[in-house]
Amino acid sequence: MKQKTKLQAIEVLKQILQALHEERFSDVTLIVDESKIENLEEFLEFVVKNHFESVDEYGVFVDDYDFEQMTFYEYDDGSGFEIEYEMTSDSDPSGMILQLEFLYLDNDSLKCIFANIDPQ
């Protein structure tokens, strides 16, 4: 995977985390191209209000030497990749994994699909 592609995906992830941090749930529906979750806005509000004190923005320092926050999984067929990002709250791992899928498009861009927020 090209570094440029990773940076594009991370930028989308940053925007989503910023919107969740500020509890702008409807904005997430504008950031992603598609969602596997029906009623994404309601789902996000429920998850954030019931599982987080506050969702940390991207890049918040976590004082845990064994903590791997983001993992990329490339699809074997070359159609795209998935990001699993362990969300944090107040600089502590939350045990909740944000899953995003990215598909390669012909014009060198990415299609972002919101897959889920799942307990680890």
Biopython code that builds the backbone (N, CA, C, O; Angstrom):
import numpy as np
from Bio.PDB.StructureBuilder import StructureBuilder

atoms = [
    (1, "MET", "N", (0.846, -1.180, 0.000)),
    (1, "MET", "CA", (0.000, 0.000, 0.000)),
    (1, "MET", "C", (0.890, 1.240, 0.000)),
    (1, "MET", "O", (1.872, 1.318, 0.738)),
    (2, "LYS", "N", (0.532, 2.192, -0.829)),
    (2, "LYS", "CA", (1.310, 3.425, -0.926)),
    (2, "LYS", "C", (1.122, 4.286, 0.323)),
    (2, "LYS", "O", (0.060, 4.278, 0.945)),
    (3, "GLN", "N", (2.151, 5.012, 0.668)),
    (3, "GLN", "CA", (2.094, 5.918, 1.821)),
    (3, "GLN", "C", (0.999, 6.969, 1.626)),
    (3, "GLN", "O", (0.293, 7.321, 2.572)),
    (4, "LYS", "N", (0.863, 7.466, 0.396)),
    (4, "LYS", "CA", (-0.157, 8.473, 0.091)),
    (4, "LYS", "C", (-1.553, 7.932, 0.401)),
    (4, "LYS", "O", (-2.400, 8.653, 0.927)),
    (5, "THR", "N", (-1.787, 6.666, 0.074)),
    (5, "THR", "CA", (-3.079, 6.037, 0.322)),
    (5, "THR", "C", (-3.339, 5.933, 1.823)),
    (5, "THR", "O", (-4.444, 6.215, 2.286)),
    (6, "LYS", "N", (-2.326, 5.531, 2.577)),
    (6, "LYS", "CA", (-2.471, 5.456, 4.037)),
    (6, "LYS", "C", (-2.814, 6.826, 4.612)),
    (6, "LYS", "O", (-3.678, 6.944, 5.481)),
    (7, "LEU", "N", (-2.137, 7.851, 4.127)),
    (7, "LEU", "CA", (-2.377, 9.204, 4.634)),
    (7, "LEU", "C", (-3.793, 9.679, 4.312)),
    (7, "LEU", "O", (-4.416, 10.362, 5.125)),
    (8, "GLN", "N", (-4.305, 9.321, 3.127)),
    (8, "GLN", "CA", (-5.691, 9.661, 2.777)),
    (8, "GLN", "C", (-6.655, 9.008, 3.760)),
    (8, "GLN", "O", (-7.586, 9.654, 4.242)),
    (9, "ALA", "N", (-6.437, 7.741, 4.055)),
    (9, "ALA", "CA", (-7.315, 7.011, 4.961)),
    (9, "ALA", "C", (-7.223, 7.578, 6.383)),
    (9, "ALA", "O", (-8.237, 7.710, 7.068)),
    (10, "ILE", "N", (-6.024, 7.905, 6.815)),
    (10, "ILE", "CA", (-5.839, 8.465, 8.162)),
    (10, "ILE", "C", (-6.535, 9.815, 8.269)),
    (10, "ILE", "O", (-7.079, 10.147, 9.322)),
    (11, "GLU", "N", (-6.526, 10.590, 7.203)),
    (11, "GLU", "CA", (-7.219, 11.884, 7.217)),
    (11, "GLU", "C", (-8.720, 11.688, 7.424)),
    (11, "GLU", "O", (-9.343, 12.438, 8.176)),
    (12, "VAL", "N", (-9.300, 10.700, 6.772)),
    (12, "VAL", "CA", (-10.731, 10.397, 6.965)),
    (12, "VAL", "C", (-10.963, 9.964, 8.414)),
    (12, "VAL", "O", (-11.918, 10.407, 9.051)),
    (13, "LEU", "N", (-10.094, 9.102, 8.929)),
    (13, "LEU", "CA", (-10.204, 8.652, 10.314)),
    (13, "LEU", "C", (-10.148, 9.843, 11.279)),
    (13, "LEU", "O", (-10.934, 9.909, 12.224)),
    (14, "LYS", "N", (-9.234, 10.769, 11.049)),
    (14, "LYS", "CA", (-9.117, 11.970, 11.898)),
    (14, "LYS", "C", (-10.418, 12.759, 11.901)),
    (14, "LYS", "O", (-10.878, 13.205, 12.952)),
    (15, "GLN", "N", (-11.013, 12.931, 10.718)),
    (15, "GLN", "CA", (-12.263, 13.692, 10.622)),
    (15, "GLN", "C", (-13.389, 13.009, 11.388)),
    (15, "GLN", "O", (-14.184, 13.668, 12.058)),
    (16, "ILE", "N", (-13.451, 11.685, 11.284)),
    (16, "ILE", "CA", (-14.491, 10.936, 11.999)),
    (16, "ILE", "C", (-14.303, 11.069, 13.510)),
    (16, "ILE", "O", (-15.261, 11.333, 14.236)),
    (17, "LEU", "N", (-13.064, 10.886, 13.982)),
    (17, "LEU", "CA", (-12.801, 10.990, 15.422)),
    (17, "LEU", "C", (-13.077, 12.392, 15.941)),
    (17, "LEU", "O", (-13.587, 12.549, 17.050)),
    (18, "GLN", "N", (-12.748, 13.414, 15.158)),
    (18, "GLN", "CA", (-13.029, 14.798, 15.558)),
    (18, "GLN", "C", (-14.536, 15.009, 15.695)),
    (18, "GLN", "O", (-14.998, 15.622, 16.657)),
    (19, "ALA", "N", (-15.294, 14.499, 14.729)),
    (19, "ALA", "CA", (-16.754, 14.635, 14.792)),
    (19, "ALA", "C", (-17.319, 13.897, 16.009)),
    (19, "ALA", "O", (-18.217, 14.412, 16.677)),
    (20, "LEU", "N", (-16.808, 12.705, 16.303)),
    (20, "LEU", "CA", (-17.278, 11.961, 17.476)),
    (20, "LEU", "C", (-16.883, 12.665, 18.766)),
    (20, "LEU", "O", (-17.666, 12.711, 19.714)),
    (21, "HIS", "N", (-15.676, 13.210, 18.807)),
    (21, "HIS", "CA", (-15.202, 13.946, 19.983)),
    (21, "HIS", "C", (-16.130, 15.125, 20.287)),
    (21, "HIS", "O", (-16.431, 15.412, 21.446)),
    (22, "GLU", "N", (-16.573, 15.795, 19.234)),
    (22, "GLU", "CA", (-17.444, 16.973, 19.386)),
    (22, "GLU", "C", (-18.930, 16.602, 19.369)),
    (22, "GLU", "O", (-19.794, 17.479, 19.391)),
    (23, "GLU", "N", (-19.220, 15.296, 19.328)),
    (23, "GLU", "CA", (-20.582, 14.766, 19.310)),
    (23, "GLU", "C", (-21.399, 15.321, 18.144)),
    (23, "GLU", "O", (-22.589, 15.603, 18.282)),
    (24, "ARG", "N", (-20.749, 15.470, 17.009)),
    (24, "ARG", "CA", (-21.406, 15.873, 15.766)),
    (24, "ARG", "C", (-21.664, 14.602, 14.952)),
    (24, "ARG", "O", (-21.027, 14.379, 13.923)),
    (25, "PHE", "N", (-22.589, 13.784, 15.412)),
    (25, "PHE", "CA", (-22.808, 12.456, 14.850)),
    (25, "PHE", "C", (-23.275, 12.501, 13.396)),
    (25, "PHE", "O", (-22.899, 11.645, 12.595)),
    (26, "SER", "N", (-24.084, 13.485, 13.060)),
    (26, "SER", "CA", (-24.577, 13.580, 11.676)),
    (26, "SER", "C", (-23.439, 13.890, 10.705)),
    (26, "SER", "O", (-23.527, 13.536, 9.529)),
    (27, "ASP", "N", (-22.385, 14.535, 11.166)),
    (27, "ASP", "CA", (-21.249, 14.846, 10.290)),
    (27, "ASP", "C", (-20.555, 13.581, 9.793)),
    (27, "ASP", "O", (-20.011, 13.560, 8.689)),
    (28, "VAL", "N", (-20.575, 12.534, 10.602)),
    (28, "VAL", "CA", (-19.915, 11.288, 10.192)),
    (28, "VAL", "C", (-20.589, 10.735, 8.941)),
    (28, "VAL", "O", (-19.924, 10.171, 8.072)),
    (29, "THR", "N", (-21.892, 10.894, 8.851)),
    (29, "THR", "CA", (-22.606, 10.401, 7.667)),
    (29, "THR", "C", (-22.196, 11.165, 6.413)),
    (29, "THR", "O", (-22.347, 10.654, 5.303)),
    (30, "LEU", "N", (-21.682, 12.374, 6.574)),
    (30, "LEU", "CA", (-21.203, 13.171, 5.443)),
    (30, "LEU", "C", (-19.749, 12.854, 5.096)),
    (30, "LEU", "O", (-19.322, 13.057, 3.960)),
    (31, "ILE", "N", (-19.002, 12.364, 6.060)),
    (31, "ILE", "CA", (-17.573, 12.063, 5.861)),
    (31, "ILE", "C", (-17.403, 10.743, 5.122)),
    (31, "ILE", "O", (-16.565, 10.632, 4.228)),
    (32, "VAL", "N", (-18.197, 9.744, 5.495)),
    (32, "VAL", "CA", (-18.075, 8.428, 4.857)),
    (32, "VAL", "C", (-18.959, 8.378, 3.614)),
    (32, "VAL", "O", (-19.933, 9.121, 3.495)),
    (33, "ASP", "N", (-18.598, 7.489, 2.693)),
    (33, "ASP", "CA", (-19.371, 7.342, 1.459)),
    (33, "ASP", "C", (-20.538, 6.376, 1.619)),
    (33, "ASP", "O", (-21.522, 6.441, 0.882)),
    (34, "GLU", "N", (-20.412, 5.484, 2.587)),
    (34, "GLU", "CA", (-21.406, 4.428, 2.769)),
    (34, "GLU", "C", (-21.273, 3.901, 4.194)),
    (34, "GLU", "O", (-20.240, 4.085, 4.839)),
    (35, "SER", "N", (-22.326, 3.245, 4.679)),
    (35, "SER", "CA", (-22.279, 2.648, 6.010)),
    (35, "SER", "C", (-22.940, 1.278, 5.989)),
    (35, "SER", "O", (-23.960, 1.073, 5.332)),
    (36, "LYS", "N", (-22.341, 0.351, 6.716)),
    (36, "LYS", "CA", (-22.954, -0.965, 6.899)),
    (36, "LYS", "C", (-23.955, -0.951, 8.052)),
    (36, "LYS", "O", (-24.666, -1.930, 8.278)),
    (37, "ILE", "N", (-24.002, 0.154, 8.770)),
    (37, "ILE", "CA", (-24.890, 0.320, 9.920)),
    (37, "ILE", "C", (-26.098, 1.143, 9.488)),
    (37, "ILE", "O", (-25.949, 2.258, 8.990)),
    (38, "GLU", "N", (-27.303, 0.587, 9.681)),
    (38, "GLU", "CA", (-28.509, 1.379, 9.445)),
    (38, "GLU", "C", (-28.604, 2.435, 10.528)),
    (38, "GLU", "O", (-28.211, 2.194, 11.669)),
    (39, "ASN", "N", (-29.116, 3.587, 10.185)),
    (39, "ASN", "CA", (-29.265, 4.685, 11.155)),
    (39, "ASN", "C", (-27.932, 4.977, 11.854)),
    (39, "ASN", "O", (-27.841, 4.955, 13.081)),
    (40, "LEU", "N", (-26.923, 5.247, 11.062)),
    (40, "LEU", "CA", (-25.573, 5.457, 11.588)),
    (40, "LEU", "C", (-25.526, 6.541, 12.661)),
    (40, "LEU", "O", (-24.865, 6.371, 13.686)),
    (41, "GLU", "N", (-26.214, 7.639, 12.434)),
    (41, "GLU", "CA", (-26.196, 8.739, 13.401)),
    (41, "GLU", "C", (-26.692, 8.286, 14.775)),
    (41, "GLU", "O", (-26.071, 8.595, 15.792)),
    (42, "GLU", "N", (-27.800, 7.562, 14.807)),
    (42, "GLU", "CA", (-28.347, 7.057, 16.074)),
    (42, "GLU", "C", (-27.405, 6.043, 16.717)),
    (42, "GLU", "O", (-27.203, 6.057, 17.931)),
    (43, "PHE", "N", (-26.835, 5.171, 15.906)),
    (43, "PHE", "CA", (-25.878, 4.174, 16.395)),
    (43, "PHE", "C", (-24.690, 4.854, 17.066)),
    (43, "PHE", "O", (-24.292, 4.474, 18.168)),
    (44, "LEU", "N", (-24.125, 5.861, 16.400)),
    (44, "LEU", "CA", (-22.957, 6.558, 16.950)),
    (44, "LEU", "C", (-23.294, 7.261, 18.261)),
    (44, "LEU", "O", (-22.524, 7.203, 19.219)),
    (45, "GLU", "N", (-24.432, 7.916, 18.299)),
    (45, "GLU", "CA", (-24.834, 8.596, 19.529)),
    (45, "GLU", "C", (-24.984, 7.597, 20.674)),
    (45, "GLU", "O", (-24.526, 7.859, 21.787)),
    (46, "PHE", "N", (-25.615, 6.461, 20.414)),
    (46, "PHE", "CA", (-25.784, 5.434, 21.448)),
    (46, "PHE", "C", (-24.429, 4.925, 21.938)),
    (46, "PHE", "O", (-24.200, 4.848, 23.145)),
    (47, "VAL", "N", (-23.532, 4.577, 21.016)),
    (47, "VAL", "CA", (-22.224, 4.027, 21.394)),
    (47, "VAL", "C", (-21.427, 5.047, 22.203)),
    (47, "VAL", "O", (-20.890, 4.716, 23.261)),
    (48, "VAL", "N", (-21.348, 6.263, 21.722)),
    (48, "VAL", "CA", (-20.539, 7.286, 22.409)),
    (48, "VAL", "C", (-21.109, 7.587, 23.783)),
    (48, "VAL", "O", (-20.360, 7.655, 24.758)),
    (49, "LYS", "N", (-22.401, 7.766, 23.878)),
    (49, "LYS", "CA", (-23.000, 8.139, 25.172)),
    (49, "LYS", "C", (-22.991, 6.998, 26.189)),
    (49, "LYS", "O", (-23.037, 7.246, 27.394)),
    (50, "ASN", "N", (-22.930, 5.740, 25.712)),
    (50, "ASN", "CA", (-22.977, 4.598, 26.626)),
    (50, "ASN", "C", (-21.632, 3.930, 26.873)),
    (50, "ASN", "O", (-21.522, 3.107, 27.783)),
    (51, "HIS", "N", (-20.605, 4.257, 26.095)),
    (51, "HIS", "CA", (-19.316, 3.569, 26.241)),
    (51, "HIS", "C", (-18.118, 4.495, 26.439)),
    (51, "HIS", "O", (-16.995, 4.020, 26.606)),
    (52, "PHE", "N", (-18.338, 5.795, 26.423)),
    (52, "PHE", "CA", (-17.220, 6.737, 26.517)),
    (52, "PHE", "C", (-17.558, 7.889, 27.443)),
    (52, "PHE", "O", (-18.689, 8.376, 27.460)),
    (53, "GLU", "N", (-16.564, 8.324, 28.215)),
    (53, "GLU", "CA", (-16.674, 9.617, 28.889)),
    (53, "GLU", "C", (-16.589, 10.696, 27.813)),
    (53, "GLU", "O", (-17.387, 11.632, 27.767)),
    (54, "SER", "N", (-15.588, 10.525, 26.951)),
    (54, "SER", "CA", (-15.362, 11.406, 25.810)),
    (54, "SER", "C", (-14.504, 10.640, 24.816)),
    (54, "SER", "O", (-13.562, 9.954, 25.214)),
    (55, "VAL", "N", (-14.813, 10.745, 23.534)),
    (55, "VAL", "CA", (-13.992, 10.112, 22.510)),
    (55, "VAL", "C", (-12.786, 11.007, 22.261)),
    (55, "VAL", "O", (-12.934, 12.195, 21.978)),
    (56, "ASP", "N", (-11.592, 10.429, 22.368)),
    (56, "ASP", "CA", (-10.382, 11.209, 22.101)),
    (56, "ASP", "C", (-10.221, 11.450, 20.608)),
    (56, "ASP", "O", (-10.609, 10.629, 19.776)),
    (57, "GLU", "N", (-9.637, 12.599, 20.295)),
    (57, "GLU", "CA", (-9.285, 12.904, 18.921)),
    (57, "GLU", "C", (-8.100, 12.043, 18.497)),
    (57, "GLU", "O", (-7.437, 11.432, 19.336)),
    (58, "TYR", "N", (-7.841, 11.997, 17.214)),
    (58, "TYR", "CA", (-6.707, 11.235, 16.684)),
    (58, "TYR", "C", (-5.404, 11.815, 17.232)),
    (58, "TYR", "O", (-5.229, 13.033, 17.282)),
    (59, "GLY", "N", (-4.498, 10.938, 17.638)),
    (59, "GLY", "CA", (-3.168, 11.369, 18.054)),
    (59, "GLY", "C", (-3.007, 11.642, 19.536)),
    (59, "GLY", "O", (-1.938, 12.075, 19.964)),
    (60, "VAL", "N", (-4.046, 11.400, 20.335)),
    (60, "VAL", "CA", (-3.929, 11.601, 21.780)),
    (60, "VAL", "C", (-2.957, 10.556, 22.334)),
    (60, "VAL", "O", (-3.065, 9.370, 22.022)),
    (61, "PHE", "N", (-2.022, 11.002, 23.146)),
    (61, "PHE", "CA", (-0.991, 10.127, 23.716)),
    (61, "PHE", "C", (-1.616, 9.113, 24.669)),
    (61, "PHE", "O", (-2.437, 9.462, 25.518)),
    (62, "VAL", "N", (-1.218, 7.864, 24.516)),
    (62, "VAL", "CA", (-1.659, 6.780, 25.401)),
    (62, "VAL", "C", (-0.417, 6.226, 26.079)),
    (62, "VAL", "O", (0.507, 5.772, 25.405)),
    (63, "ASP", "N", (-0.388, 6.259, 27.398)),
    (63, "ASP", "CA", (0.783, 5.832, 28.165)),
    (63, "ASP", "C", (0.727, 4.327, 28.409)),
    (63, "ASP", "O", (0.552, 3.876, 29.541)),
    (64, "ASP", "N", (0.877, 3.562, 27.336)),
    (64, "ASP", "CA", (0.862, 2.108, 27.429)),
    (64, "ASP", "C", (1.814, 1.585, 26.358)),
    (64, "ASP", "O", (1.495, 1.611, 25.169)),
    (65, "TYR", "N", (2.965, 1.119, 26.778)),
    (65, "TYR", "CA", (4.013, 0.725, 25.831)),
    (65, "TYR", "C", (3.608, -0.435, 24.937)),
    (65, "TYR", "O", (4.233, -0.652, 23.899)),
    (66, "ASP", "N", (2.591, -1.179, 25.308)),
    (66, "ASP", "CA", (2.177, -2.355, 24.549)),
    (66, "ASP", "C", (0.892, -2.101, 23.754)),
    (66, "ASP", "O", (0.233, -3.047, 23.325)),
    (67, "PHE", "N", (0.541, -0.845, 23.559)),
    (67, "PHE", "CA", (-0.724, -0.471, 22.939)),
    (67, "PHE", "C", (-0.511, -0.184, 21.459)),
    (67, "PHE", "O", (0.204, 0.749, 21.094)),
    (68, "GLU", "N", (-1.137, -0.994, 20.609)),
    (68, "GLU", "CA", (-1.105, -0.745, 19.165)),
    (68, "GLU", "C", (-2.487, -0.268, 18.766)),
    (68, "GLU", "O", (-3.455, -1.028, 18.802)),
    (69, "GLN", "N", (-2.570, 0.995, 18.386)),
    (69, "GLN", "CA", (-3.865, 1.627, 18.206)),
    (69, "GLN", "C", (-4.482, 1.398, 16.827)),
    (69, "GLN", "O", (-5.705, 1.309, 16.710)),
    (70, "MET", "N", (-3.660, 1.300, 15.784)),
    (70, "MET", "CA", (-4.202, 1.209, 14.436)),
    (70, "MET", "C", (-3.542, 0.082, 13.661)),
    (70, "MET", "O", (-2.321, -0.076, 13.677)),
    (71, "THR", "N", (-4.381, -0.703, 12.977)),
    (71, "THR", "CA", (-3.885, -1.801, 12.167)),
    (71, "THR", "C", (-4.527, -1.717, 10.787)),
    (71, "THR", "O", (-5.733, -1.506, 10.664)),
    (72, "PHE", "N", (-3.708, -1.884, 9.755)),
    (72, "PHE", "CA", (-4.186, -1.920, 8.370)),
    (72, "PHE", "C", (-4.215, -3.374, 7.909)),
    (72, "PHE", "O", (-3.274, -4.125, 8.161)),
    (73, "TYR", "N", (-5.292, -3.771, 7.235)),
    (73, "TYR", "CA", (-5.408, -5.104, 6.652)),
    (73, "TYR", "C", (-5.715, -4.937, 5.169)),
    (73, "TYR", "O", (-6.796, -4.472, 4.807)),
    (74, "GLU", "N", (-4.781, -5.309, 4.318)),
    (74, "GLU", "CA", (-5.009, -5.226, 2.882)),
    (74, "GLU", "C", (-5.792, -6.447, 2.420)),
    (74, "GLU", "O", (-5.540, -7.563, 2.874)),
    (75, "TYR", "N", (-6.745, -6.229, 1.511)),
    (75, "TYR", "CA", (-7.520, -7.325, 0.962)),
    (75, "TYR", "C", (-6.674, -8.118, -0.021)),
    (75, "TYR", "O", (-5.919, -7.543, -0.805)),
    (76, "ASP", "N", (-6.801, -9.433, 0.023)),
    (76, "ASP", "CA", (-6.024, -10.314, -0.856)),
    (76, "ASP", "C", (-6.294, -10.053, -2.327)),
    (76, "ASP", "O", (-5.412, -10.248, -3.163)),
    (77, "ASP", "N", (-7.507, -9.612, -2.652)),
    (77, "ASP", "CA", (-7.853, -9.392, -4.066)),
    (77, "ASP", "C", (-7.398, -8.029, -4.583)),
    (77, "ASP", "O", (-7.612, -7.707, -5.752)),
    (78, "GLY", "N", (-6.767, -7.221, -3.712)),
    (78, "GLY", "CA", (-6.237, -5.928, -4.130)),
    (78, "GLY", "C", (-7.276, -4.834, -4.298)),
    (78, "GLY", "O", (-6.970, -3.768, -4.832)),
    (79, "SER", "N", (-8.505, -5.084, -3.849)),
    (79, "SER", "CA", (-9.583, -4.108, -4.040)),
    (79, "SER", "C", (-9.581, -2.982, -3.016)),
    (79, "SER", "O", (-10.263, -1.974, -3.202)),
    (80, "GLY", "N", (-8.816, -3.144, -1.934)),
    (80, "GLY", "CA", (-8.806, -2.123, -0.902)),
    (80, "GLY", "C", (-8.207, -2.646, 0.384)),
    (80, "GLY", "O", (-7.385, -3.562, 0.374)),
    (81, "PHE", "N", (-8.626, -2.056, 1.496)),
    (81, "PHE", "CA", (-8.074, -2.418, 2.797)),
    (81, "PHE", "C", (-9.038, -2.010, 3.893)),
    (81, "PHE", "O", (-10.002, -1.282, 3.653)),
    (82, "GLU", "N", (-8.767, -2.485, 5.094)),
    (82, "GLU", "CA", (-9.558, -2.140, 6.274)),
    (82, "GLU", "C", (-8.630, -1.548, 7.322)),
    (82, "GLU", "O", (-7.467, -1.934, 7.437)),
    (83, "ILE", "N", (-9.165, -0.611, 8.076)),
    (83, "ILE", "CA", (-8.455, -0.073, 9.241)),
    (83, "ILE", "C", (-9.239, -0.487, 10.475)),
    (83, "ILE", "O", (-10.460, -0.334, 10.531)),
    (84, "GLU", "N", (-8.528, -1.010, 11.458)),
    (84, "GLU", "CA", (-9.101, -1.197, 12.788)),
    (84, "GLU", "C", (-8.353, -0.243, 13.705)),
    (84, "GLU", "O", (-7.126, -0.282, 13.796)),
    (85, "TYR", "N", (-9.102, 0.609, 14.380)),
    (85, "TYR", "CA", (-8.532, 1.652, 15.226)),
    (85, "TYR", "C", (-9.121, 1.526, 16.624)),
    (85, "TYR", "O", (-10.331, 1.666, 16.808)),
    (86, "GLU", "N", (-8.261, 1.260, 17.618)),
    (86, "GLU", "CA", (-8.764, 1.179, 18.989)),
    (86, "GLU", "C", (-8.958, 2.581, 19.527)),
    (86, "GLU", "O", (-8.007, 3.343, 19.701)),
    (87, "MET", "N", (-10.197, 2.897, 19.781)),
    (87, "MET", "CA", (-10.553, 4.225, 20.255)),
    (87, "MET", "C", (-10.121, 4.391, 21.713)),
    (87, "MET", "O", (-10.033, 3.424, 22.470)),
    (88, "THR", "N", (-9.857, 5.639, 22.081)),
    (88, "THR", "CA", (-9.469, 5.946, 23.453)),
    (88, "THR", "C", (-10.417, 6.982, 24.040)),
    (88, "THR", "O", (-11.107, 7.714, 23.330)),
    (89, "SER", "N", (-10.419, 7.008, 25.361)),
    (89, "SER", "CA", (-11.211, 7.975, 26.109)),
    (89, "SER", "C", (-10.359, 8.450, 27.273)),
    (89, "SER", "O", (-9.912, 7.644, 28.089)),
    (90, "ASP", "N", (-10.136, 9.736, 27.352)),
    (90, "ASP", "CA", (-9.276, 10.312, 28.401)),
    (90, "ASP", "C", (-7.898, 9.654, 28.405)),
    (90, "ASP", "O", (-7.348, 9.350, 29.464)),
    (91, "SER", "N", (-7.346, 9.437, 27.209)),
    (91, "SER", "CA", (-6.006, 8.860, 26.991)),
    (91, "SER", "C", (-5.874, 7.407, 27.433)),
    (91, "SER", "O", (-4.758, 6.911, 27.591)),
    (92, "ASP", "N", (-6.977, 6.729, 27.632)),
    (92, "ASP", "CA", (-6.948, 5.318, 28.005)),
    (92, "ASP", "C", (-7.643, 4.489, 26.928)),
    (92, "ASP", "O", (-8.646, 4.925, 26.363)),
    (93, "PRO", "N", (-7.115, 3.291, 26.638)),
    (93, "PRO", "CA", (-7.799, 2.413, 25.689)),
    (93, "PRO", "C", (-9.229, 2.145, 26.156)),
    (93, "PRO", "O", (-9.473, 1.909, 27.339)),
    (94, "SER", "N", (-10.162, 2.183, 25.221)),
    (94, "SER", "CA", (-11.572, 2.025, 25.570)),
    (94, "SER", "C", (-12.065, 0.596, 25.370)),
    (94, "SER", "O", (-13.121, 0.220, 25.878)),
    (95, "GLY", "N", (-11.301, -0.191, 24.634)),
    (95, "GLY", "CA", (-11.757, -1.529, 24.302)),
    (95, "GLY", "C", (-12.735, -1.543, 23.140)),
    (95, "GLY", "O", (-13.295, -2.590, 22.814)),
    (96, "MET", "N", (-12.947, -0.398, 22.514)),
    (96, "MET", "CA", (-13.865, -0.290, 21.378)),
    (96, "MET", "C", (-13.052, -0.069, 20.101)),
    (96, "MET", "O", (-12.175, 0.794, 20.053)),
    (97, "ILE", "N", (-13.351, -0.855, 19.075)),
    (97, "ILE", "CA", (-12.604, -0.814, 17.821)),
    (97, "ILE", "C", (-13.469, -0.187, 16.726)),
    (97, "ILE", "O", (-14.552, -0.682, 16.413)),
    (98, "LEU", "N", (-12.974, 0.906, 16.154)),
    (98, "LEU", "CA", (-13.603, 1.538, 14.999)),
    (98, "LEU", "C", (-13.094, 0.834, 13.751)),
    (98, "LEU", "O", (-11.887, 0.750, 13.527)),
    (99, "GLN", "N", (-14.012, 0.331, 12.945)),
    (99, "GLN", "CA", (-13.645, -0.409, 11.735)),
    (99, "GLN", "C", (-14.121, 0.357, 10.505)),
    (99, "GLN", "O", (-15.307, 0.646, 10.352)),
    (100, "LEU", "N", (-13.171, 0.675, 9.636)),
    (100, "LEU", "CA", (-13.458, 1.367, 8.385)),
    (100, "LEU", "C", (-12.913, 0.543, 7.233)),
    (100, "LEU", "O", (-11.826, -0.027, 7.327)),
    (101, "GLU", "N", (-13.661, 0.481, 6.157)),
    (101, "GLU", "CA", (-13.201, -0.191, 4.943)),
    (101, "GLU", "C", (-12.941, 0.877, 3.883)),
    (101, "GLU", "O", (-13.681, 1.855, 3.777)),
    (102, "PHE", "N", (-11.894, 0.680, 3.112)),
    (102, "PHE", "CA", (-11.560, 1.592, 2.022)),
    (102, "PHE", "C", (-11.396, 0.783, 0.746)),
    (102, "PHE", "O", (-10.639, -0.187, 0.706)),
    (103, "LEU", "N", (-12.106, 1.189, -0.291)),
    (103, "LEU", "CA", (-12.009, 0.532, -1.586)),
    (103, "LEU", "C", (-11.327, 1.481, -2.564)),
    (103, "LEU", "O", (-11.584, 2.685, -2.560)),
    (104, "TYR", "N", (-10.458, 0.926, -3.397)),
    (104, "TYR", "CA", (-9.774, 1.723, -4.409)),
    (104, "TYR", "C", (-10.749, 2.032, -5.538)),
    (104, "TYR", "O", (-11.479, 1.157, -6.004)),
    (105, "LEU", "N", (-10.749, 3.288, -5.969)),
    (105, "LEU", "CA", (-11.547, 3.702, -7.118)),
    (105, "LEU", "C", (-10.618, 3.965, -8.297)),
    (105, "LEU", "O", (-9.416, 4.156, -8.113)),
    (106, "ASP", "N", (-11.171, 3.974, -9.500)),
    (106, "ASP", "CA", (-10.378, 4.136, -10.716)),
    (106, "ASP", "C", (-9.597, 5.450, -10.768)),
    (106, "ASP", "O", (-8.511, 5.497, -11.346)),
    (107, "ASN", "N", (-10.123, 6.497, -10.183)),
    (107, "ASN", "CA", (-9.496, 7.815, -10.282)),
    (107, "ASN", "C", (-8.492, 8.081, -9.156)),
    (107, "ASN", "O", (-8.296, 9.230, -8.759)),
    (108, "ASP", "N", (-7.864, 7.032, -8.646)),
    (108, "ASP", "CA", (-6.827, 7.140, -7.618)),
    (108, "ASP", "C", (-7.350, 7.714, -6.297)),
    (108, "ASP", "O", (-6.599, 8.313, -5.526)),
    (109, "SER", "N", (-8.649, 7.522, -6.050)),
    (109, "SER", "CA", (-9.215, 7.958, -4.775)),
    (109, "SER", "C", (-9.759, 6.737, -4.032)),
    (109, "SER", "O", (-9.664, 5.605, -4.506)),
    (110, "LEU", "N", (-10.323, 6.995, -2.870)),
    (110, "LEU", "CA", (-10.817, 5.918, -2.018)),
    (110, "LEU", "C", (-12.295, 6.095, -1.716)),
    (110, "LEU", "O", (-12.787, 7.217, -1.596)),
    (111, "LYS", "N", (-12.989, 4.988, -1.598)),
    (111, "LYS", "CA", (-14.368, 4.975, -1.112)),
    (111, "LYS", "C", (-14.310, 4.485, 0.324)),
    (111, "LYS", "O", (-13.772, 3.410, 0.589)),
    (112, "CYS", "N", (-14.859, 5.264, 1.259)),
    (112, "CYS", "CA", (-14.833, 4.901, 2.676)),
    (112, "CYS", "C", (-16.186, 4.330, 3.084)),
    (112, "CYS", "O", (-17.233, 4.935, 2.857)),
    (113, "ILE", "N", (-16.132, 3.150, 3.693)),
    (113, "ILE", "CA", (-17.332, 2.484, 4.198)),
    (113, "ILE", "C", (-17.197, 2.333, 5.712)),
    (113, "ILE", "O", (-16.257, 1.707, 6.203)),
    (114, "PHE", "N", (-18.143, 2.913, 6.440)),
    (114, "PHE", "CA", (-18.169, 2.744, 7.904)),
    (114, "PHE", "C", (-18.665, 1.335, 8.180)),
    (114, "PHE", "O", (-19.798, 0.995, 7.840)),
    (115, "ALA", "N", (-17.820, 0.511, 8.796)),
    (115, "ALA", "CA", (-18.190, -0.881, 9.045)),
    (115, "ALA", "C", (-18.823, -1.057, 10.422)),
    (115, "ALA", "O", (-19.911, -1.622, 10.528)),
    (116, "ASN", "N", (-18.155, -0.576, 11.492)),
    (116, "ASN", "CA", (-18.690, -0.823, 12.830)),
    (116, "ASN", "C", (-17.827, -0.154, 13.890)),
    (116, "ASN", "O", (-16.713, 0.293, 13.615)),
    (117, "ILE", "N", (-18.357, -0.096, 15.093)),
    (117, "ILE", "CA", (-17.588, 0.124, 16.319)),
    (117, "ILE", "C", (-17.918, -1.075, 17.188)),
    (117, "ILE", "O", (-19.067, -1.269, 17.584)),
    (118, "ASP", "N", (-16.915, -1.869, 17.480)),
    (118, "ASP", "CA", (-17.102, -3.158, 18.127)),
    (118, "ASP", "C", (-16.278, -3.257, 19.397)),
    (118, "ASP", "O", (-15.172, -2.718, 19.448)),
    (119, "PRO", "N", (-16.781, -3.930, 20.426)),
    (119, "PRO", "CA", (-15.923, -4.193, 21.586)),
    (119, "PRO", "C", (-14.794, -5.126, 21.184)),
    (119, "PRO", "O", (-14.966, -6.001, 20.335)),
    (120, "GLN", "N", (-13.659, -4.932, 21.790)),
    (120, "GLN", "CA", (-12.490, -5.752, 21.479)),
    (120, "GLN", "C", (-12.611, -7.101, 22.127)),
    (120, "GLN", "O", (-11.720, -7.938, 21.980)),
]
sb = StructureBuilder()
sb.init_structure("model")
sb.init_model(0)
sb.init_chain("A")
sb.init_seg("    ")
for serial, (resi, resn, name, xyz) in enumerate(atoms, 1):
    if name == "N":
        sb.init_residue(resn, " ", resi, " ")
    sb.init_atom(name, np.array(xyz, "f"), 0.0, 1.0, " ", f" {name:<3s}", serial, name[0])
structure = sb.get_structure()
